């Protein structure tokens, strides 16, 4: 299967340029037709979406969103870390969001990792990572934990509309997770 991220190949399948070169060239084409949409940084729908960085998740298409509708915060697993709380705090307190949507997904790579990953990195590079892997075995339970982290953060002022979902990468459907 090819995607828009496919790397151009030259004779005998050799890669032409780097992926970053390809992205910069794509941006140059984009910029020639770009017009300022006249928006500010406040999302129109007042929502922040926290999701996994998995390349299979096209959040705007899956949620029917357009440019300017939401803040999107992505990381490995879509887990609520200190940095996610930082971003949500800025999103709420400085830019007016009131709702938080959390999206994990089926077949997440964090389900196959453990905190042993940190130990292996330490052995390889000689320095222990300051961050946790945040690996999990039960995606539903991890969504519940992420909802709880958002709801109990003292830095967030809007915690009444926090909902969590699991996106099925095979069907494209969201399944809501009961926080209880």
N, C-alpha and C positions, 0 to 999 in steps of 0.2 A: 504494500500500500504506500502510495506517496502522499505527502501532505505539503502544505505551503512552506514547511520548514525543510523540505528536501534540498540537499546541497547540490548545486549544479555540477555536472560531471563533464569532463572533456573527453578526448580520445582515450580509448581503453579504460574508461571508467574512472580516470584520475580526477580527484576533486580539484575544482578550479577556485582558487582563493580560499579564504576562511569563511566560516559561518558568519563571523562578525562583519566581514567585508560585505557579505550578501545582505545583512541586516542594514548596514549603513547605506548601501545602494538602494534598498527598498525605501528607506527613509527619504532619500533624495527625491525619488519618484513621488512619494506621498506629499512631501513639502511643496512640490510644484503646483499641486492642486489644492493645497490646504488653505482654508479661510478660517479666521478666528471665529469660533462659535459664539463668542460673547458671553461666556459663562464665567462664574466665579468658582471657587473651590468647594462651596457648599453643595452637597448632593441634593438634587431636586426632590428625591423621595425621602430624605432624612434617615437613610438606612446605611449601616456599615455591614458588609458581608465578610466573614472570616472563613477562608476555605483553604484546602490543600493546594499545594503548588503543582500537583499532578497535571501533566500536559493534556490529559484526556478530558479535563473539565473546562468547557467553554462556558463560563459562568454567565456572561451577558446573554448568550443565546439560550441557555438552559432556563434562565429566570426571566426572559423577556425584557432585559434591561437595555437602555440606550446610554450613550456617552453622557455623563453628567448626572445619571440617576443615583449612583451610590458610591461609597468608598469601598474599595476592595483591598483586603489585607490577606496575603497568602504566605504560607510557610509549609514546611514539611509536615504533613498530617493535618494541617488546619487547626492545630492545637492552640489553646489559649496560654501563651507564655507571657513573661513580664513584658516583652517587646510588643506583643499584641495588645496588652492592657495599655501600654504607652500610646500606641496608635489609636486605640478606641477612646482613650481619655482626650486626646487632641481632637479627634473626630467629633466627640460629643461637646466638649467644653468650648472649643474654639470655632467649630464649623457646623454645629447645630444638629447633629444626628441624634435620633431618639430611639431607634430600633436597631437590634443586632440579630443577624442571621448567621448561624454557624453551620458549615457544611463539611462533613467528612465524606468518605466514599468507600465503596466496596473495593476490595483488592488493593488496599493501600500498602505501600512498601514499608511503612512503619510497623505493620503487623508481623513482618518477618525479621525485624531488628530487635535487639535488646540493649540494655545499658552497657553490655559487654563491648559494644561498638566504641564507646568512649575509652575503655581500657585499651582496646586494640590501637586506637589513635594515639593514646599516650605512649604506648610501647614503640610505635612507629616514629613519632616525631619528637618524643622526649618532653612533651608538655601535655598536661591534662586539660581537656576542653573545659571552659567555664560554664558551658551550657549542658543541659540534660538532653538526651535523645528524644524523650517523651514517647518512646515506643509503647504500643498497646496490643492486646490480644483480642479485645472485644470492642468493636467500633461503636456500638450503641452506648456502652458504658463510658467510653472516652468522650462521646458527644455530651453525655450527662455531666461528666466532670468539667468539661469546657464551659457548659452553661452555668454550672455552680461557680466556677472561677469568675465569670463575668458578673453574675448576680451578687457576689459577695465582695467585689472589689470596692474599697473605700474611695477610689479615685473616679469611679463612674457615677454619674448623677441620674442616668436613665437605665434602670435595670428591670423595669416591669415588662418590657416587650423584647424578651430574649428567647429565641426559638432555635432548636437544633434539628438537623436533618442528616440523613445518609443518602448520598447520590449513588445510584446504581449505574456503574460504568457500562453495563451491557444493555440496559433499557432506557437510560437517560432520565429515569423517574426519581423524584425525591420521596423519601419516606421519613415522616416526622417522628422524632424521638420524644417520648414522654419523659419529662424531667424527673419524675418520682423515682 
